[in-house]
Each structure stands twice: as structure tokens, then as C-alpha cells.
Amino acid sequence: MKKEPVASRPVVGSPGDVVPSIDRWPGSPALHLTRFMVSNTMQKILVATLCGLLLATPALAQQRKALAPGDQAPDLAGVPYPTGPKLRVEWRENTLTLVNFWATWCEPCKDEMPLLDDLYTRMKDRGFSIVAPFEPWEKERVGLFLEGVGGVSYTVLQPDATVDFYWGGVNIKPTSFLVNGTGRILRKYVGANEELTAGLVADVEALLSGKPMPPQVITMESVLPEEVEDRLKSQRPKRPGQQ
């Protein structure tokens, strides 16, 4: 029996062949891979675009910088400890406001806070206020700490999440800012010891008596900033979930 000739299939990629367009290869793995890559690329572009829009928001785009005397004090809001309605500090309500950032792991804070409480008790009727924000993740430890220092009569604040960003990321505790009634930062106090706290007290007493502030005592930050930061970081406990 005579056999019919069998037609041979052209080999794609042989010299002289014309390679068909990839979209004419239904079911081709190369086509699926190409579509997958395009899909992934579009997703990445979309995510990058959304991130760019968020970062373009003025509140988030500004760089976190350390605040200094002469700067306008940022907004300060949160919930008073242990409880109470949300509070937004209005600088104009007092002649002077001391914003005292502290932490339960801060040893110098234990000595400073009773002195600040005494200052507040003596000067509150003359237009002086203290607001003391703590780190929100420390809330469970605040009560025991305050008991240990005998309690305070000024406002202890669990701040809003944005406070740390707007106030420049206060890593050294304690750090305090003396703010006037127009919201202008008059002085910044980094760290605490007997001399530094005495200088802070003298500044408040002078201003509320209508006198100029005396020359500022040299702060820990200006003397040994890197060494102080390293030492405090080694003492500072890790936040929940932090490696």
C-alpha cells in the first residue's frame, strides 16, 4: 500500500522563518508571563503613585526637624491621664506653658517631676501651666511611676499619634519646651539634673515676674549629644513588637 506523504511542521526559529506575533500564540506560557509582568508593573505603578500623593500632603511631606527657641510650637493634643475628654492645648490660655516630654524608664524624670509639680503649684495662678506627654505605648506603666514620685497636679497627657512627628521626634527624656502665650518656643531644656532644673525654674519665675530670663544653663544636648543619646538608647526598653 502506498503511504501518503506526511507534511512536516515548520520549526519556529529556523533560519528564514517569520516569528508570529506573541498575541497569536494562544495558551503560550510566554504570553501568560508577559501578561503577569504587565499586571505586576501596573500594580507597582499604582502603589507608587498613591504613596507619592500621600507624601505630597503638606502635613506628611514636611521633614521632621528638631525644634529650637524661636520656632512656633506645633499643635499638642491628646487624652489626659488617667481619663478625661480629649484636650487640645491652647497656648493663649496661659502666659507660659511648659511642655515636658518624659518616660517611665527615665531616671532623671523621677527627680525632676516633683520639682516641676512644686513650680506649677506656686505659679499656676500667675498664668503658668505644665503639660507632660508620655509615650502612648507606656500607658500601663504610667500609674505606677506617678505613684513612685508622689503624684503630680499638672496635666499628664497621652498624646495623639502625630505629636511625636510634629515635635521633632523627642528621643532624649526628659526634654522640655517653654512656650509663651503666642505659641513661640522661648527655651528648650534637654535632660535633667539639679543645675538644669534649677535653671528652668529660674526662667519661669523671672518671666512671670516681668524680668528677662537669665543666661541658659548649658544643656546635656549641647555638651555631649551623641554620648547622651547612646546612653539613653541603651536604657530605653523596646516597644512591643520592636526587635
C-alpha positions as CSV (number, residue, x, y, z in Angstrom):
1,M,0.0,0.0,0.0
2,K,1.3,3.3,-1.0
3,K,1.8,5.7,2.0
4,E,0.6,9.2,1.8
5,P,3.4,11.7,2.3
6,V,3.3,13.3,5.8
7,A,3.6,17.1,5.9
8,S,6.4,18.2,8.2
9,R,5.8,21.1,10.7
10,P,8.0,24.1,10.4
11,V,10.3,24.6,13.3
12,V,9.8,28.1,14.8
13,G,13.1,29.8,15.0
14,S,14.6,28.1,11.9
15,P,16.6,30.4,9.6
16,G,14.2,32.2,7.2
17,D,11.1,31.7,9.3
18,V,8.9,34.6,10.3
19,V,8.1,34.5,14.0
20,P,4.3,35.2,14.6
21,S,3.2,38.0,17.0
22,I,3.1,36.7,20.5
23,D,-0.6,37.6,20.8
24,R,-1.3,34.9,18.2
25,W,0.1,32.2,20.4
26,P,-3.0,31.3,22.5
27,G,-2.0,29.4,25.6
28,S,1.6,30.2,25.2
29,P,3.5,30.3,28.5
30,A,5.4,33.3,27.2
31,L,2.1,35.2,26.7
32,H,0.9,34.4,30.2
33,L,4.3,35.5,31.7
34,T,4.1,38.8,29.7
35,R,0.6,39.5,30.9
36,F,1.6,38.7,34.5
37,M,4.6,41.0,34.3
38,V,2.5,43.8,32.9
39,S,-0.1,43.3,35.6
40,N,2.6,43.4,38.3
41,T,4.1,46.5,36.8
42,M,0.8,48.3,36.7
43,Q,0.2,47.4,40.4
44,K,3.6,48.8,41.4
45,I,3.0,52.0,39.4
46,L,-0.4,52.4,41.1
47,V,1.1,51.8,44.6
48,A,3.9,54.2,43.9
49,T,1.5,56.9,42.7
50,L,-0.7,56.6,45.8
51,C,2.4,56.8,48.0
52,G,3.5,59.9,46.2
53,L,0.2,61.5,46.6
54,L,0.2,60.8,50.4
55,L,3.7,62.2,50.7
56,A,2.8,65.3,48.9
57,T,0.3,66.1,51.6
58,P,1.8,69.1,53.5
59,A,1.3,67.5,56.9
60,L,3.4,64.5,55.9
61,A,5.8,66.0,53.4
62,Q,7.5,68.3,55.9
63,Q,10.7,66.9,57.3
64,R,10.9,66.1,60.9
65,K,13.3,68.6,62.3
66,A,14.4,69.3,65.9
67,L,12.6,72.3,67.3
68,A,14.5,75.2,68.7
69,P,13.9,78.5,70.5
70,G,12.2,81.0,68.2
71,D,10.2,78.3,66.4
72,Q,6.4,78.1,66.6
73,A,5.2,75.4,68.8
74,P,3.3,72.7,66.9
75,D,-0.2,71.6,67.9
76,L,-0.4,69.5,71.0
77,A,-3.4,67.3,71.7
78,G,-4.3,64.0,73.4
79,V,-6.2,62.4,76.3
80,P,-5.4,63.4,79.9
81,Y,-4.2,60.6,82.1
82,P,-5.8,58.6,83.7
83,T,-9.0,59.7,81.9
84,G,-10.9,62.7,80.6
85,P,-12.1,64.3,77.4
86,K,-9.7,64.9,74.6
87,L,-7.6,68.0,75.2
88,R,-6.1,70.4,72.7
89,V,-3.6,72.8,74.3
90,E,-4.3,76.5,73.6
91,W,-1.2,78.5,74.1
92,R,-3.1,81.8,74.5
93,E,-4.9,80.5,77.6
94,N,-1.7,80.9,79.7
95,T,1.2,83.3,79.9
96,L,3.7,80.4,79.9
97,T,3.3,76.7,79.2
98,L,5.9,74.1,79.9
99,V,5.7,71.0,77.6
100,N,7.6,68.3,79.4
101,F,8.3,65.1,77.4
102,W,9.1,62.2,79.8
103,A,9.0,58.4,80.1
104,T,8.6,55.8,82.8
105,W,12.1,54.5,82.0
106,C,13.7,57.9,82.5
107,E,15.6,58.0,85.8
108,P,16.2,61.8,85.8
109,C,12.4,62.3,85.4
110,K,11.9,60.8,88.9
111,D,13.9,63.7,90.4
112,E,12.6,66.4,88.1
113,M,8.9,65.8,88.2
114,P,8.4,66.7,92.0
115,L,10.3,69.9,91.4
116,L,8.1,70.7,88.4
117,D,5.0,70.0,90.4
118,D,6.1,72.4,93.1
119,L,6.8,75.1,90.5
120,Y,3.3,74.5,89.0
121,T,1.6,74.7,92.4
122,R,3.4,78.1,93.1
123,M,2.9,79.6,89.7
124,K,-0.4,78.3,88.2
125,D,-2.3,81.3,89.5
126,R,0.1,83.6,87.6
127,G,-0.6,82.1,84.2
128,F,1.7,79.1,84.3
129,S,0.7,75.6,83.0
130,I,2.5,72.3,82.5
131,V,1.5,69.6,80.0
132,A,3.5,66.4,80.2
133,P,3.2,64.0,77.3
134,F,4.3,60.4,77.7
135,E,4.8,57.7,75.0
136,P,1.4,56.0,74.4
137,W,2.8,52.5,74.5
138,E,3.8,53.1,78.1
139,K,0.3,53.8,79.3
140,E,0.2,50.7,81.5
141,R,3.3,51.8,83.4
142,V,2.3,55.4,84.0
143,G,0.2,54.9,87.1
144,L,2.9,53.0,89.0
145,F,5.5,55.6,88.0
146,L,3.4,58.5,89.2
147,E,2.8,56.8,92.5
148,G,6.5,56.4,92.9
149,V,7.1,60.2,92.5
150,G,4.2,61.1,94.8
151,G,1.9,62.1,92.0
152,V,1.7,65.4,90.1
153,S,-1.1,68.0,90.0
154,Y,-0.4,69.2,86.4
155,T,-1.7,67.6,83.2
156,V,-0.2,64.3,82.2
157,L,-1.1,63.6,78.6
158,Q,-1.4,60.5,76.4
159,P,-0.7,62.4,73.1
160,D,-2.1,61.9,69.6
161,A,0.0,59.7,67.3
162,T,1.1,62.8,65.3
163,V,2.6,64.6,68.2
164,D,6.0,62.8,68.1
165,F,6.3,63.7,64.4
166,Y,5.4,67.4,64.7
167,W,7.6,68.0,67.8
168,G,10.7,66.6,66.0
169,G,10.9,63.1,67.5
170,V,11.9,63.7,71.1
171,N,14.3,60.8,71.8
172,I,16.0,62.2,74.9
173,K,13.9,62.2,78.1
174,P,13.2,64.5,79.7
175,T,13.0,67.2,77.1
176,S,11.0,70.3,77.8
177,F,9.9,73.4,75.9
178,L,8.9,76.7,77.4
179,V,6.2,78.2,75.3
180,N,4.7,81.7,75.6
181,G,1.1,82.8,75.1
182,T,1.5,83.3,71.3
183,G,2.9,79.8,70.9
184,R,6.5,80.8,70.4
185,I,9.1,78.5,71.9
186,L,11.3,80.5,74.3
187,R,13.6,77.9,75.5
188,K,14.4,74.2,75.2
189,Y,15.7,72.0,78.0
190,V,17.3,68.7,77.2
191,G,18.0,66.3,80.0
192,A,17.7,67.0,83.7
193,N,19.9,67.3,86.7
194,E,20.0,69.7,89.7
195,E,21.6,72.5,87.8
196,L,19.4,72.2,84.6
197,T,16.2,72.0,86.6
198,A,17.1,75.0,88.7
199,G,17.7,77.0,85.5
200,L,14.3,76.0,84.2
201,V,12.6,77.1,87.5
202,A,14.6,80.4,87.4
203,D,13.4,81.1,83.9
204,V,9.7,80.7,84.7
205,E,10.0,82.7,87.9
206,A,11.8,85.6,86.1
207,L,9.3,85.8,83.2
208,L,6.3,85.7,85.4
209,S,7.8,88.5,87.5
210,G,8.3,90.7,84.4
211,K,12.0,90.1,84.3
212,P,14.2,88.8,81.5
213,M,15.4,85.2,81.6
214,P,18.9,84.7,82.9
215,P,21.5,83.1,80.6
216,Q,20.6,79.5,79.9
217,V,22.5,76.7,81.7
218,I,24.4,74.6,79.2
219,T,22.2,71.6,78.3
220,M,23.2,67.9,78.1
221,E,22.3,68.1,74.4
222,S,24.8,70.8,73.6
223,V,27.7,69.2,75.6
224,L,27.7,65.5,74.6
225,P,24.8,64.9,72.2
226,E,26.0,61.6,70.8
227,E,27.1,60.2,74.1
228,V,23.9,61.2,75.8
229,E,21.8,59.7,73.0
230,D,23.7,56.4,73.0
231,R,23.4,56.1,76.8
232,L,19.7,56.8,76.8
233,K,19.0,54.4,74.0
234,S,20.7,51.6,75.9
235,Q,18.5,52.3,78.9
236,R,15.3,52.7,76.9
237,P,13.1,49.5,76.8
238,K,12.0,48.2,73.4
239,R,8.4,48.9,72.4
240,P,6.0,45.9,72.0
241,G,7.0,44.1,68.7
242,Q,10.2,46.0,68.3
243,Q,13.3,43.9,67.5
